[in-house]
Amino acid sequence: MLSEDLEDIREKLAVRERQITAVHRISAALVSRGDLDALLRETLMVSLDTVDADAGSVLLYDTERRRLVFRWVVGKTELIGREIDPEADLNGKSATAFRTGESILTTDVRRDGHNLSFDVATGYHTENMLTIPLMIRGGEVIGVMQALNKRHSRFDVGDQELLEIIGGLAATAIINARLAEEAQLAAVARAVGDLGHDIKNALTPIESMMDTTVVAFIVPMFEDLDRLKEEWRGSHADMVNQLEDSTQPLRDWYPEVQGSVKDGCADIREMVGEIADYIKGAQSTHMEINNLQEVIQERLRRLAVLARNRRVTIEFEGMDDLPPIPFDRRLIGRAVFNLVNNALGAMSDAVRQKKIALRDFHICVCAHYVPDGVFPDGGYCEIEVRDDGPGIPDHVLKTLFTPHTISTTPGGTGIGTRFVKSVADAHGGFVGVESFPGHGARFWIRLPLNVHITLG
């Protein structure tokens, strides 16, 4: 009996030692990490290592969208950015732990039930799991942490206690990191607002100078040339023909340049607003019934000169019977512009870095709709942008449309693709991407047709 009591004491001491060690590790890790993404990554890595788990994830609750969002994942990174509705998913372990604030120990998913959709989507085979609510003092749950497939045995109550301790520390650190980020973003937003005001002011004289040049010099010059041609047409027909041939390229060129300057200034103004919206985390929408094909073609026209200079042909494939649909004209236009402009940049960078040979490239923008059915399987309009460029590296592909998007463009920030996702979210839709290394990439935005519009 005494030996059994001693063995029981040794086991309890071993558990407490693991807990103390885990607290030391996670405390050191959390203190040394300033930004939220690094904090989430370190929290998950230390947690999985402590309980000897093969994979896992951290999901944080988005209060505006009322969704749990996969923010950091080990073992099945394609889930990053995916969302769970905790109010609708009544049987899911993450949703249940979030709603109840109680940990869930699942020793056998086949017996205890498990949402297989994530396994199907990732190809990962879950056998056992621990689901821990991330709870701050006062009982508010801000997210969920999961550990999957203990390597050499199954999760037990000791593992659960360990992750609950780590989760409590992590939740407090996450709140502090969020507050710090919000303070930084507020300062950046003020700076961007001031800079945006200066940029817009600087664009005004550029547009004015362009208009003045056209009115004061170019238009009178062509009027003089036209008068001269009329005077010479009878007696100097050959000279008139030569004059027309020599001046026609200039006649064709100046309206295009004037339009490009105006469009470029308009783009810069929109991009300043776009950056400010992204930093503030807000995306206001002005939903109206619009002609999608007109909006897309207008944006592609703005990129025509740039594409031509880079040996890229942009084609648009729209449906003649595509009806006017509800969407925010500015936001959808900017999203299409960003996707096409990103493709142009990817092609140029790949050529410059000698990853692919210089050649003629193609970008195709398509728009089609499925009027029947219920969104997302039906009742939607889809905008697709595909190219035959270098494709997207796997490590970049996995982060697209997430808060930690990686940009392969020198000096790039990844804001463009995150903005595209925010536009889709604002319309109640979603985005997707496929990559074909060496052969191009395909992006799409799917928007619901059944959107309520308030008029007046």
Backbone hydrogen bonds, N-H to C=O, Kabsch-Sander energy under -0.5 kcal/mol:
donor,donor_aa,acceptor,acceptor_aa,energy
5,D,1,M,-2.3
6,L,2,L,-2.5
7,E,3,S,-2.2
8,D,4,E,-2.2
9,I,5,D,-2.2
10,R,6,L,-2.6
11,E,7,E,-2.2
12,K,8,D,-2.2
13,L,9,I,-2.7
14,A,10,R,-2.3
15,V,11,E,-2.1
16,R,12,K,-2.5
17,E,13,L,-2.6
18,R,14,A,-2.2
19,Q,15,V,-2.3
20,I,16,R,-2.8
21,T,17,E,-2.6
22,A,18,R,-2.5
23,V,19,Q,-2.4
24,H,20,I,-2.4
25,R,21,T,-2.6
26,I,22,A,-3.0
27,S,23,V,-2.4
28,A,24,H,-2.4
29,A,25,R,-2.4
30,L,26,I,-2.7
31,V,27,S,-2.2
32,S,28,A,-1.5
33,R,30,L,-0.7
34,G,32,S,-0.5
39,L,35,D,-2.0
40,L,36,L,-2.7
41,R,37,D,-2.5
42,E,38,A,-2.5
43,T,39,L,-2.5
44,L,40,L,-2.4
45,M,41,R,-2.5
46,V,42,E,-2.5
47,S,43,T,-2.2
48,L,44,L,-2.7
49,D,45,M,-2.1
50,T,46,V,-2.3
51,V,47,S,-1.8
52,D,49,D,-0.6
53,A,48,L,-2.7
54,D,148,L,-1.6
54,D,149,N,-1.6
55,A,148,L,-1.6
56,G,74,V,-2.4
57,S,146,Q,-1.9
58,V,72,W,-2.6
59,L,144,V,-3.2
60,L,69,V,-2.1
61,Y,142,I,-2.7
62,D,67,R,-3.3
63,T,61,Y,-0.8
66,R,62,D,-1.9
67,R,62,D,-1.2
68,L,84,I,-3.1
69,V,60,L,-2.8
69,V,67,R,-0.5
70,F,82,R,-2.5
71,R,58,V,-2.5
71,R,69,V,-0.7
72,W,58,V,-1.6
74,V,56,G,-2.9
79,L,76,K,-2.0
80,I,77,T,-1.9
81,G,70,F,-2.7
82,R,79,L,-2.8
84,I,68,L,-2.4
88,A,85,D,-0.7
89,D,85,D,-2.7
90,L,88,A,-1.6
96,T,92,G,-2.4
97,A,93,K,-2.7
98,F,94,S,-2.1
99,R,95,A,-2.5
100,T,96,T,-2.7
101,G,97,A,-2.0
104,I,131,T,-2.5
106,T,104,I,-0.7
106,T,129,M,-2.7
107,T,105,L,-0.7
109,V,127,E,-2.5
111,R,108,D,-0.6
112,D,108,D,-2.9
113,G,109,V,-1.3
116,L,114,H,-0.9
118,F,115,N,-0.7
120,V,116,L,-2.7
121,A,117,S,-2.2
122,T,118,F,-1.8
123,G,119,D,-2.7
126,T,124,Y,-0.7
129,M,106,T,-2.7
130,L,147,A,-2.5
131,T,104,I,-2.3
132,I,130,L,-0.5
132,I,145,M,-3.4
134,L,143,G,-2.7
135,M,133,P,-1.0
136,I,140,E,-2.6
139,G,136,I,-2.0
142,I,134,L,-2.9
142,I,140,E,-0.5
143,G,134,L,-0.9
144,V,59,L,-2.8
145,M,132,I,-2.9
146,Q,57,S,-2.6
147,A,130,L,-2.3
148,L,55,A,-3.5
149,N,128,N,-3.2
151,R,52,D,-2.7
160,Q,156,D,-2.0
161,E,157,V,-2.5
162,L,158,G,-2.1
163,L,159,D,-2.5
164,E,160,Q,-2.2
165,I,161,E,-1.9
166,I,162,L,-2.4
167,G,163,L,-3.2
168,G,164,E,-2.1
169,L,165,I,-2.0
170,A,166,I,-3.0
171,A,167,G,-2.6
172,T,168,G,-1.6
173,A,169,L,-2.1
174,I,170,A,-2.8
175,I,171,A,-2.2
176,N,172,T,-2.1
177,A,173,A,-2.5
178,R,174,I,-2.6
179,L,175,I,-2.3
180,A,176,N,-2.2
181,E,177,A,-2.6
182,E,178,R,-2.8
183,A,179,L,-2.0
184,Q,180,A,-2.2
185,L,181,E,-3.2
186,A,182,E,-2.2
187,A,183,A,-1.8
188,V,184,Q,-2.7
189,A,185,L,-3.1
190,R,186,A,-1.9
191,A,187,A,-2.1
192,V,188,V,-3.2
193,G,189,A,-2.4
194,D,190,R,-2.1
195,L,191,A,-2.7
196,G,192,V,-3.4
197,H,193,G,-1.9
198,D,194,D,-1.9
199,I,195,L,-2.7
200,K,196,G,-2.6
201,N,197,H,-2.0
202,A,198,D,-2.1
203,L,199,I,-1.6
204,T,200,K,-1.1
206,I,202,A,-0.7
207,E,203,L,-2.2
208,S,204,T,-2.5
209,M,205,P,-2.7
210,M,206,I,-2.1
211,D,207,E,-2.4
212,T,208,S,-2.6
213,T,209,M,-2.5
214,V,210,M,-2.1
215,V,211,D,-2.6
216,A,212,T,-3.2
217,F,213,T,-2.0
218,I,213,T,-1.9
219,V,214,V,-3.0
221,M,217,F,-1.9
222,F,218,I,-2.1
223,E,219,V,-2.0
224,D,220,P,-2.4
225,L,221,M,-2.1
226,D,222,F,-2.4
227,R,223,E,-2.0
228,L,224,D,-2.3
229,K,225,L,-2.3
230,E,226,D,-1.9
231,E,227,R,-2.0
232,W,228,L,-1.9
233,R,229,K,-1.5
236,H,232,W,-3.3
240,V,236,H,-2.2
241,N,237,A,-2.3
242,Q,238,D,-2.3
243,L,239,M,-2.5
244,E,240,V,-2.6
245,D,241,N,-2.5
246,S,242,Q,-2.5
247,T,243,L,-2.0
248,Q,244,E,-1.7
251,R,247,T,-2.1
252,D,248,Q,-2.5
253,W,249,P,-1.9
254,Y,250,L,-2.4
256,E,252,D,-0.8
257,V,253,W,-2.5
258,Q,254,Y,-2.8
259,G,255,P,-2.6
260,S,256,E,-2.5
261,V,257,V,-2.6
262,K,258,Q,-2.1
263,D,259,G,-2.9
264,G,260,S,-2.9
265,C,261,V,-2.4
266,A,262,K,-2.3
267,D,263,D,-2.7
268,I,264,G,-2.3
269,R,265,C,-2.2
270,E,266,A,-2.2
271,M,267,D,-2.9
272,V,268,I,-2.2
273,G,269,R,-1.8
274,E,270,E,-2.6
275,I,271,M,-2.6
276,A,272,V,-2.1
277,D,273,G,-2.5
278,Y,274,E,-2.4
279,I,275,I,-2.6
280,K,276,A,-2.2
281,G,277,D,-0.9
281,G,278,Y,-0.7
282,A,277,D,-1.7
288,E,327,F,-1.5
290,N,288,E,-0.6
290,N,325,I,-2.8
292,L,290,N,-0.8
295,V,291,N,-1.8
296,I,292,L,-2.5
297,Q,293,Q,-2.6
298,E,294,E,-2.2
299,R,295,V,-1.9
300,L,296,I,-2.5
301,R,297,Q,-1.9
302,R,298,E,-1.1
303,L,299,R,-0.8
303,L,300,L,-0.7
304,A,300,L,-0.5
304,A,301,R,-1.0
307,A,303,L,-2.6
308,R,304,A,-2.6
309,N,305,V,-2.2
310,R,306,L,-0.9
310,R,307,A,-0.8
311,R,308,R,-1.5
312,V,307,A,-2.6
313,T,361,F,-2.5
314,I,312,V,-0.5
315,E,313,T,-0.5
315,E,363,I,-2.9
317,E,365,V,-3.2
318,G,316,F,-0.6
319,M,367,A,-0.5
320,D,318,G,-0.5
322,L,319,M,-1.8
325,I,290,N,-2.1
327,F,288,E,-2.5
329,R,327,F,-0.7
332,I,328,D,-2.5
333,G,329,R,-1.9
334,R,330,R,-2.4
335,A,331,L,-2.4
336,V,332,I,-2.4
337,F,333,G,-2.4
338,N,334,R,-2.8
339,L,335,A,-2.2
340,V,336,V,-2.4
341,N,337,F,-2.8
342,N,338,N,-2.7
343,A,339,L,-1.8
344,L,340,V,-2.3
345,G,341,N,-2.3
346,A,342,N,-2.6
347,M,343,A,-2.1
348,S,344,L,-2.2
349,D,345,G,-2.7
350,A,346,A,-2.1
351,V,347,M,-2.1
352,R,348,S,-2.7
353,Q,349,D,-2.5
354,K,351,V,-1.4
355,K,350,A,-2.9
356,I,350,A,-1.1
361,F,311,R,-2.7
363,I,313,T,-2.8
364,C,386,R,-3.0
365,V,315,E,-2.9
366,C,364,C,-0.5
366,C,384,E,-2.9
367,A,317,E,-2.1
368,H,382,E,-2.0
370,V,380,Y,-3.1
377,D,374,V,-1.1
378,G,374,V,-1.5
379,G,370,V,-1.1
379,G,372,D,-1.4
380,Y,370,V,-1.7
381,C,447,L,-2.6
382,E,368,H,-3.2
383,I,445,I,-2.5
384,E,366,C,-2.8
385,V,443,F,-2.6
386,R,364,C,-2.5
387,D,441,A,-2.2
388,D,362,H,-1.4
396,V,393,P,-0.7
397,L,393,P,-2.8
398,K,394,D,-2.0
399,T,396,V,-1.2
400,L,396,V,-0.9
400,L,397,L,-0.7
402,T,399,T,-1.9
405,T,402,T,-1.2
412,G,409,T,-3.2
418,R,414,G,-1.5
419,F,415,I,-2.7
420,V,416,G,-1.8
421,K,417,T,-2.0
422,S,418,R,-2.2
423,V,419,F,-2.1
424,A,420,V,-2.2
425,D,421,K,-2.9
426,A,422,S,-2.2
427,H,423,V,-1.1
427,H,424,A,-0.6
428,G,425,D,-1.7
429,G,424,A,-3.1
430,F,446,R,-1.7
432,G,444,W,-1.9
434,E,442,R,-2.4
436,F,440,G,-3.1
438,G,390,P,-2.6
439,H,436,F,-3.4
440,G,436,F,-1.0
441,A,387,D,-0.6
442,R,434,E,-2.8
443,F,385,V,-2.8
444,W,432,G,-2.0
445,I,383,I,-2.5
446,R,430,F,-2.8
447,L,381,C,-3.2
447,L,445,I,-0.5
449,L,379,G,-2.6
450,N,379,G,-0.6
451,V,449,L,-1.8
455,L,453,I,-0.7
